[in-house]
Amino acid sequence: MLKDKYDVVVVGSGPNGLAAAITMKMAGLDVLLLEGSDTIGGGLRSGELMLPGYTYDICSAIHPMAIQSPFFKSLPLKEHGLTYVKPPVLAAHPLDNGGAVGLYGSLLETARQFGKDAKTYEHLFDPLVKLWPEIVEDVLAPLHIPSSPLKMLKFGMKALKSAASTARSFKSEEMKALWAGMAAHSMLPLTHATTSAIALALSIAGHEGGWPIPIGGSQSIANALNSYFKSLGGEVLVNYYVDSMEKLPRYKAIIFDIGPKQLLKIAGQKFSSNYKKQLKSYRYGMGVFKMDWILDGPIPFASEICKKAGTVHIGNTFNEIAAGEEAVWKGKHPEKPFVLLAQQSLFDTSRTPDNRQVVWGYCHVPNGSTIDMSNAIEQQIERFAPGFRDRILMKQTINATDYERYNPNYVGGDINGGAMDIRQLFTRPALKWSPYSTSAKGIYICSSSTPPGGGVHGMCGYHAAQKALQEIFKGSVPSFQE
């Protein structure tokens, strides 16, 4: 039963909504977390795949930023059931010559693969890996004066470049290929500014802590956050879909873990005309077409490196990946799409009841696409793993439009919460000094449509909650550094 009034209501239980709710509860406030689905978690949800006992991740699968998140690291999530496994190869990248390169926890082991580019890799990453613990909190934050301006500048000067411009300093095709796979997580053409930021952050995170797989599915992260929130006295109500402000109890502050499009529908009548105009003009990016398979055994990759990897980037060379991502940005469906593949059950045996494997993968498609990309995806996997299709027992697909039906925050299948290009990197979802505050007092937004954007790190929720604490409750909770 809902009470008549709460200090804070949080709508949406994705990682950012959970982070916002926890932050507010840590400040000693009366907090209600509302979720429209019957399961908390948003992009962290896991489900049962076609047969009993087979667990698959519905959206996010591998979580380098979850263990890098200053906020998540400050919480006792292990005590609430969260454990990870780290594959020996974090991310593999197969090539047409039958070989492959990989991202390893060891920077030197990664660099050694590139021959004449080994020193290039070291010179690029070694200084940034050493700086990372001191700048990660500033990287995962809104636009502000950083705590270590000169150190942040060293990262920013490299991060603002396009992936294509950075790749020009590489000599080996192998290093260019690995770099392209990292940068393509940006869901932008690799010629766009800031695409180097994504490649840098993911690679550095790998060298700092790995690309871990949560035991039991990504849902385990949400469950641990939810358990901790409840242990603080927080209240959670699922199956409560909010589509208007009238459905809410009274509050002093409300934080929405939803996108600009949904925020307009629910609370648009409370906003200024200028703020509404900015929300309406918010730009969404590429969508995704996702597949899940049950296989009768591991994927028969030609490369041993790929057989040991939690994540596999399938796209061959830098030029091939760049051309495919450019095509998607222009509204086309490439014949050879860049495929992000995850082999969770190789390392987390709780995902299957036997020796069969559950495999997760997707490619980028134009926003709102309804095209079936399953044949193109499977051809790409077969290209580097002959016999893959012979091992398929069952499979399911979800296109970009269906993804939005599943979760309205994924507008057009955009799981990043909006294009993360230079125009929307910090001004998401609107050009305001505080991106989390709306034009209406007491109403905040904390989804991945706010800085620092997509990824499972909870920092959007943490920063939004801190802003609400300062503006409405005239206080804050201790930062992770205190």
C-alpha positions as CSV (number, residue, x, y, z in Angstrom):
1,M,0.0,0.0,0.0
2,L,1.2,3.5,-0.9
3,K,1.4,6.0,1.8
4,D,0.0,9.5,1.2
5,K,3.4,11.2,1.2
6,Y,7.1,10.4,0.9
7,D,10.2,12.6,1.0
8,V,11.4,11.1,-2.3
9,V,9.8,9.1,-5.0
10,V,12.0,7.4,-7.6
11,V,10.3,6.2,-10.8
12,G,12.1,3.4,-12.6
13,S,14.4,0.7,-11.1
14,G,17.2,0.6,-13.6
15,P,20.8,0.9,-12.2
16,N,20.4,4.7,-12.1
17,G,17.0,4.6,-10.4
18,L,18.3,2.2,-7.8
19,A,21.4,4.3,-7.2
20,A,19.3,7.4,-6.8
21,A,17.0,5.6,-4.3
22,I,19.9,4.3,-2.3
23,T,21.6,7.7,-2.2
24,M,18.5,9.4,-0.9
25,K,17.9,6.6,1.7
26,M,21.5,7.0,2.9
27,A,20.7,10.6,3.6
28,G,18.0,9.4,6.0
29,L,14.9,10.2,3.9
30,D,11.7,8.3,3.4
31,V,12.1,6.9,-0.1
32,L,9.7,5.0,-2.4
33,L,10.9,3.2,-5.6
34,L,8.3,2.5,-8.2
35,E,8.7,0.0,-11.1
36,G,6.2,-0.5,-13.9
37,S,7.3,-4.1,-14.6
38,D,7.0,-7.1,-12.3
39,T,10.8,-7.2,-12.0
40,I,13.2,-4.5,-10.9
41,G,16.3,-3.8,-12.8
42,G,15.6,-2.1,-16.1
43,G,18.5,-2.9,-18.4
44,L,19.9,-5.3,-15.8
45,R,17.1,-7.8,-16.1
46,S,17.7,-11.5,-16.8
47,G,15.2,-14.1,-17.7
48,E,14.6,-17.7,-18.6
49,L,15.6,-18.5,-22.2
50,M,13.1,-20.8,-24.0
51,L,13.8,-23.8,-21.8
52,P,13.7,-24.2,-18.0
53,G,17.0,-23.5,-16.3
54,Y,18.6,-21.5,-19.0
55,T,19.3,-17.9,-17.9
56,Y,19.9,-15.1,-20.4
57,D,20.5,-11.4,-20.1
58,I,17.7,-9.3,-21.7
59,C,19.9,-6.2,-22.4
60,S,23.2,-5.6,-20.7
61,A,25.6,-8.6,-20.2
62,I,29.2,-7.7,-19.5
63,H,30.0,-5.0,-16.9
64,P,33.4,-3.3,-16.9
65,M,31.9,0.0,-15.7
66,A,29.9,-1.6,-12.8
67,I,33.1,-2.5,-11.0
68,Q,34.7,0.8,-11.9
69,S,31.7,2.8,-10.6
70,P,32.8,4.9,-7.5
71,F,29.3,4.7,-6.2
72,F,28.8,0.9,-6.6
73,K,32.3,0.3,-5.2
74,S,31.3,2.2,-2.0
75,L,28.4,-0.2,-1.4
76,P,28.6,-3.7,0.3
77,L,27.0,-5.4,-2.7
78,K,29.0,-8.6,-2.1
79,E,27.2,-9.0,1.2
80,H,23.9,-8.8,-0.7
81,G,24.8,-11.7,-3.0
82,L,26.7,-10.1,-5.9
83,T,29.7,-12.0,-7.2
84,Y,31.5,-11.8,-10.5
85,V,33.7,-14.1,-12.6
86,K,36.4,-12.7,-14.9
87,P,37.2,-14.5,-18.1
88,P,40.9,-15.0,-19.0
89,V,40.4,-13.0,-22.2
90,L,38.3,-9.9,-21.5
91,A,37.4,-9.2,-25.2
92,A,38.6,-11.1,-28.3
93,H,38.6,-9.8,-31.9
94,P,38.9,-12.4,-34.6
95,L,40.4,-11.6,-38.0
96,D,39.9,-13.2,-41.5
97,N,43.3,-14.7,-41.4
98,G,42.2,-17.1,-38.7
99,G,44.0,-15.3,-35.9
100,A,42.7,-13.0,-33.3
101,V,43.8,-10.3,-30.8
102,G,42.4,-9.8,-27.3
103,L,42.1,-7.3,-24.5
104,Y,43.7,-8.8,-21.4
105,G,43.8,-7.6,-17.8
106,S,47.5,-7.1,-18.3
107,L,48.4,-4.1,-20.3
108,L,51.8,-5.6,-21.3
109,E,50.2,-8.9,-22.4
110,T,47.8,-6.9,-24.6
111,A,50.6,-4.7,-26.0
112,R,52.8,-7.7,-26.9
113,Q,50.3,-8.9,-29.5
114,F,50.9,-5.8,-31.7
115,G,54.6,-6.2,-32.6
116,K,55.7,-2.9,-33.9
117,D,52.7,-1.2,-32.2
118,A,53.5,-2.7,-28.8
119,K,55.2,0.5,-27.6
120,T,52.4,2.6,-29.2
121,Y,49.8,0.7,-27.1
122,E,51.9,1.1,-23.9
123,H,52.5,4.8,-24.5
124,L,48.8,5.4,-25.1
125,F,47.4,3.4,-22.2
126,D,50.0,3.1,-19.5
127,P,49.8,6.8,-18.3
128,L,46.0,6.7,-18.4
129,V,45.7,3.5,-16.5
130,K,48.0,4.9,-13.8
131,L,45.8,8.1,-13.7
132,W,42.5,6.3,-13.8
133,P,41.9,5.8,-10.0
134,E,42.3,9.6,-9.6
135,I,40.1,10.7,-12.5
136,V,37.4,8.0,-12.8
137,E,35.0,10.0,-10.6
138,D,35.5,13.0,-12.8
139,V,35.1,11.0,-16.0
140,L,31.8,9.6,-14.7
141,A,30.3,13.0,-13.8
142,P,28.5,16.0,-15.4
143,L,30.5,18.9,-16.8
144,H,32.3,20.5,-13.8
145,I,35.7,21.6,-12.6
146,P,37.6,18.3,-12.0
147,S,39.4,17.6,-8.7
148,S,42.6,17.0,-10.7
149,P,42.4,19.4,-13.7
150,L,45.8,18.6,-15.3
151,K,45.3,14.9,-14.9
152,M,41.8,15.1,-16.4
153,L,43.2,17.2,-19.2
154,K,45.6,14.4,-20.2
155,F,42.6,12.0,-20.5
156,G,40.3,14.6,-22.2
157,M,42.8,15.6,-24.9
158,K,42.8,12.0,-26.1
159,A,39.1,11.2,-25.3
160,L,37.7,14.1,-27.4
161,K,39.3,12.7,-30.6
162,S,37.5,10.5,-33.0
163,A,38.4,6.9,-33.0
164,A,39.4,7.2,-36.7
165,S,41.9,10.0,-36.0
166,T,43.5,8.1,-33.1
167,A,43.8,5.0,-35.2
168,R,46.0,6.8,-37.7
169,S,48.8,6.6,-35.3
170,F,48.6,2.8,-35.2
171,K,50.6,0.8,-37.8
172,S,49.3,-2.8,-37.3
173,E,45.9,-3.8,-38.6
174,E,45.5,-5.9,-35.4
175,M,45.7,-2.9,-33.1
176,K,43.4,-0.9,-35.3
177,A,40.9,-3.7,-35.3
178,L,40.8,-4.1,-31.5
179,W,40.5,-0.3,-31.2
180,A,37.6,-0.3,-33.6
181,G,35.7,-2.9,-31.6
182,M,36.1,-0.9,-28.4
183,A,35.1,2.4,-30.1
184,A,32.0,0.9,-31.8
185,H,30.4,0.6,-28.3
186,S,29.7,4.3,-28.7
187,M,27.0,3.5,-31.3
188,L,28.4,6.4,-33.4
189,P,30.3,6.6,-36.6
190,L,34.0,6.1,-35.8
191,T,34.8,9.5,-37.5
192,H,32.8,11.3,-34.8
193,A,34.5,13.3,-32.0
194,T,34.5,11.6,-28.6
195,T,34.3,8.0,-29.9
196,S,37.9,7.6,-28.6
197,A,36.5,8.3,-25.1
198,I,34.5,5.1,-25.2
199,A,37.4,3.0,-26.5
200,L,39.7,4.5,-23.9
201,A,37.4,4.0,-21.0
202,L,36.5,0.4,-21.8
203,S,40.1,-0.6,-22.4
204,I,41.4,1.2,-19.2
205,A,38.6,-0.4,-17.2
206,G,39.7,-3.8,-18.5
207,H,43.3,-3.2,-17.4
208,E,42.1,-1.8,-14.1
209,G,39.5,-4.4,-13.1
210,G,38.5,-6.6,-16.0
211,W,35.3,-7.1,-17.9
212,P,33.3,-9.2,-15.3
213,I,30.3,-11.4,-15.7
214,P,27.8,-11.4,-12.8
215,I,27.1,-14.9,-11.5
216,G,23.5,-15.8,-12.1
217,G,22.9,-13.0,-14.7
218,S,22.9,-9.2,-14.8
219,Q,19.8,-9.4,-12.7
220,S,22.1,-10.2,-9.8
221,I,23.4,-6.6,-9.8
222,A,19.9,-5.2,-9.6
223,N,19.0,-7.7,-6.9
224,A,22.0,-6.8,-4.8
225,L,21.2,-3.0,-5.1
226,N,17.6,-3.7,-4.3
227,S,18.5,-5.8,-1.3
228,Y,20.8,-3.1,0.0
229,F,18.2,-0.4,-0.5
230,K,15.6,-2.5,1.4
231,S,18.1,-3.1,4.2
232,L,18.3,0.6,4.7
233,G,14.5,0.7,5.1
234,G,13.6,1.7,1.5
235,E,10.2,0.8,0.0
236,V,9.8,-0.8,-3.4
237,L,6.6,-1.3,-5.4
238,V,6.6,-3.2,-8.6
239,N,3.8,-3.6,-11.2
240,Y,3.0,0.1,-10.7
241,Y,3.2,1.8,-14.1
242,V,3.4,5.6,-13.9
243,D,2.0,7.4,-16.9
244,S,0.8,10.6,-15.2
245,M,1.7,12.7,-12.2
246,E,-1.8,11.9,-10.8
247,K,-0.6,8.3,-10.0
248,L,2.0,9.5,-7.6
249,P,1.8,10.1,-3.9
250,R,2.8,13.5,-2.5
251,Y,6.5,14.1,-2.5
252,K,9.2,16.7,-1.8
253,A,11.3,15.4,-4.7
254,I,10.7,13.0,-7.5
255,I,13.5,11.4,-9.6
256,F,12.6,9.8,-12.9
257,D,14.8,7.0,-14.3
258,I,13.2,7.4,-17.7
259,G,14.0,9.1,-21.0
260,P,13.1,12.6,-22.2
261,K,10.2,11.3,-24.4
262,Q,8.6,9.5,-21.4
263,L,9.3,12.5,-19.1
264,L,7.4,14.8,-21.4
265,K,4.4,12.5,-21.5
266,I,4.2,12.2,-17.7
267,A,5.2,15.6,-16.4
268,G,5.3,17.9,-19.5
269,Q,2.5,20.1,-18.2
270,K,4.7,21.2,-15.3
271,F,7.7,22.3,-17.5
272,S,8.6,25.6,-19.0
273,S,8.1,26.0,-22.8
274,N,11.9,26.2,-23.3
275,Y,12.6,23.0,-21.4
276,K,9.8,21.2,-23.2
277,K,11.2,22.3,-26.5
278,Q,14.7,21.0,-25.6
279,L,13.3,17.6,-24.5
280,K,11.3,17.4,-27.8
281,S,14.5,18.0,-29.8
282,Y,16.5,15.4,-27.9
283,R,18.2,13.1,-30.4
284,Y,18.2,9.3,-30.2
285,G,20.9,7.2,-31.8
286,M,21.2,3.8,-33.3
287,G,19.0,0.9,-32.3
288,V,20.0,-2.7,-31.8
289,F,18.8,-6.1,-33.1
290,K,19.5,-8.7,-30.5
291,M,19.7,-12.5,-30.6
292,D,20.0,-15.2,-27.9
293,W,20.9,-18.8,-28.7
294,I,21.0,-22.2,-26.9
295,L,23.9,-24.2,-28.4
296,D,24.8,-27.8,-27.9
297,G,28.3,-26.7,-27.0
298,P,30.8,-23.8,-27.1
299,I,31.0,-21.7,-30.3
300,P,33.7,-23.4,-32.5
301,F,35.8,-20.3,-33.1
302,A,38.8,-20.9,-35.3
303,S,40.9,-18.9,-32.8
304,E,41.8,-20.2,-29.3
305,I,41.7,-16.6,-28.0
306,C,38.0,-16.3,-28.8
307,K,37.3,-19.6,-27.1
308,K,38.6,-18.0,-23.8
309,A,36.8,-14.7,-24.1
310,G,33.8,-13.4,-22.3
311,T,33.1,-10.9,-25.0
312,V,33.9,-11.2,-28.7
313,H,33.8,-8.3,-31.1
314,I,33.0,-9.6,-34.6
315,G,33.8,-7.2,-37.5
316,N,37.3,-8.0,-38.8
317,T,39.2,-4.8,-39.7
318,F,38.9,-1.2,-38.6
319,N,37.8,-0.2,-42.1
320,E,35.0,-2.8,-42.2
321,I,33.7,-1.9,-38.8
322,A,33.9,1.8,-39.5
323,A,32.0,1.4,-42.8
324,G,29.3,-0.7,-41.1
325,E,28.7,1.8,-38.3
326,E,28.7,4.7,-40.8
327,A,26.0,2.9,-42.9
328,V,23.8,2.3,-39.8
329,W,24.1,6.0,-38.9
330,K,22.9,6.9,-42.4
331,G,19.8,4.6,-42.0
332,K,21.2,1.5,-43.8
333,H,21.5,-2.1,-42.8
334,P,25.1,-3.4,-43.5
335,E,25.5,-6.9,-45.0
336,K,28.4,-7.4,-42.6
337,P,27.4,-5.8,-39.3
338,F,29.6,-5.3,-36.3
339,V,28.4,-7.9,-33.8
340,L,28.9,-7.8,-30.1
341,L,28.8,-11.3,-28.7
342,A,28.9,-12.5,-25.1
343,Q,29.7,-16.1,-23.9
344,Q,28.6,-15.8,-20.3
345,S,27.8,-19.5,-19.7
346,L,31.3,-20.6,-20.6
347,F,32.4,-19.0,-17.3
348,D,29.2,-18.8,-15.2
349,T,28.0,-22.4,-15.2
350,S,24.9,-21.5,-13.2
351,R,23.4,-20.1,-16.5
352,T,22.7,-23.6,-17.9
353,P,21.6,-26.9,-16.3
354,D,23.9,-29.0,-18.5
355,N,26.8,-28.6,-21.0
356,R,24.8,-26.6,-23.4
357,Q,25.7,-22.9,-23.8
358,V,23.7,-19.7,-23.7
359,V,25.0,-17.1,-26.1
360,W,24.0,-13.4,-26.3
361,G,24.7,-11.0,-29.2
362,Y,23.5,-8.0,-31.1
363,C,24.3,-5.6,-34.0
364,H,23.5,-2.0,-34.5
365,V,20.6,-1.0,-36.8
366,P,19.0,2.3,-37.7
367,N,16.7,3.7,-35.0
368,G,13.3,2.2,-35.2
369,S,14.3,-0.7,-37.5
370,T,12.0,-3.7,-38.0
371,I,14.5,-5.5,-40.3
372,D,15.4,-9.1,-39.3
373,M,19.2,-9.1,-39.0
374,S,19.5,-12.7,-37.7
375,N,20.9,-14.1,-41.0
376,A,23.5,-11.4,-41.2
377,I,24.5,-11.8,-37.6
378,E,24.8,-15.6,-37.9
379,Q,26.8,-15.3,-41.1
380,Q,29.3,-13.0,-39.3
381,I,29.7,-15.5,-36.5
382,E,30.0,-18.4,-38.9
383,R,32.7,-16.5,-40.7
384,F,35.0,-16.8,-37.7
385,A,33.5,-20.0,-36.2
386,P,32.8,-22.5,-39.0
387,G,30.1,-24.9,-37.8
388,F,28.4,-22.4,-35.5
389,R,25.0,-22.8,-37.1
390,D,25.2,-26.6,-36.7
391,R,25.3,-26.1,-32.9
392,I,22.1,-24.0,-32.7
393,L,19.4,-25.8,-30.8
394,M,17.1,-22.8,-30.2
395,K,17.2,-19.1,-30.7
396,Q,15.1,-16.0,-30.2
397,T,15.3,-12.4,-31.6
398,I,14.2,-8.9,-30.8
399,N,14.3,-6.0,-33.2
400,A,14.8,-2.4,-32.4
401,T,11.1,-1.6,-32.4
402,D,10.3,-4.5,-30.2
403,Y,13.0,-3.4,-27.8
404,E,11.1,-0.1,-27.3
405,R,7.8,-2.0,-26.7
406,Y,9.6,-4.1,-24.0
407,N,11.1,-0.9,-22.4
408,P,9.8,2.5,-23.5
409,N,13.1,4.0,-22.5
410,Y,14.8,2.3,-25.4
411,V,13.4,4.7,-28.0
412,G,13.7,3.1,-31.4
413,G,15.9,0.4,-29.8
414,D,18.5,2.9,-28.6
415,I,19.8,1.2,-25.4
416,N,22.2,4.1,-24.8
417,G,19.4,6.6,-23.9
418,G,20.3,9.0,-26.7
419,A,23.1,9.8,-29.1
420,M,26.3,10.3,-27.1
421,D,28.0,12.6,-29.6
422,I,29.8,15.9,-28.8
423,R,26.4,17.8,-29.0
424,Q,24.8,15.6,-26.3
425,L,27.7,14.4,-24.2
426,F,27.1,16.9,-21.4
427,T,24.0,18.7,-22.6
428,R,21.8,15.6,-22.1
429,P,18.8,15.9,-22.0
430,A,18.9,19.7,-22.2
431,L,21.3,22.7,-22.0
432,K,21.3,23.4,-18.3
433,W,23.9,24.0,-15.7
434,S,22.4,21.0,-13.9
435,P,21.4,18.4,-16.4
436,Y,19.5,16.5,-13.7
437,S,17.2,19.4,-12.7
438,T,14.1,20.0,-14.8
439,S,12.4,23.4,-15.1
440,A,10.0,22.4,-12.4
441,K,11.0,22.5,-8.7
442,G,11.4,19.1,-7.1
443,I,11.3,17.1,-10.4
444,Y,14.6,15.4,-11.6
445,I,15.7,13.0,-14.3
446,C,18.5,10.4,-13.7
447,S,18.4,8.0,-16.6
448,S,21.2,7.4,-19.1
449,S,19.8,10.4,-21.0
450,T,21.8,12.4,-18.4
451,P,25.6,12.5,-17.9
452,P,27.7,10.4,-17.9
453,G,25.4,8.5,-20.2
454,G,24.9,4.8,-21.0
455,G,26.5,1.9,-19.1
456,V,25.8,0.1,-15.8
457,H,27.5,2.4,-13.3
458,G,24.6,4.2,-11.5
459,M,26.4,7.5,-11.6
460,C,23.6,9.3,-13.3
461,G,21.3,8.3,-10.4
462,Y,23.9,9.2,-7.8
463,H,24.5,12.7,-9.2
464,A,20.8,13.4,-9.7
465,A,20.1,12.4,-6.1
466,Q,23.0,14.6,-4.9
467,K,21.5,17.6,-6.8
468,A,18.0,17.0,-5.3
469,L,19.6,16.7,-1.8
470,Q,21.3,20.1,-2.3
471,E,18.3,21.9,-3.8
472,I,15.4,20.4,-1.9
473,F,16.8,19.1,1.3
474,K,19.8,21.4,1.7
475,G,22.2,18.6,2.4
476,S,24.1,15.7,0.9
477,V,25.5,12.3,1.8
478,P,29.2,11.7,2.2
479,S,31.0,11.2,-1.1
480,F,32.8,7.9,-1.7
481,Q,36.1,9.6,-1.0
482,E,35.2,10.6,2.5
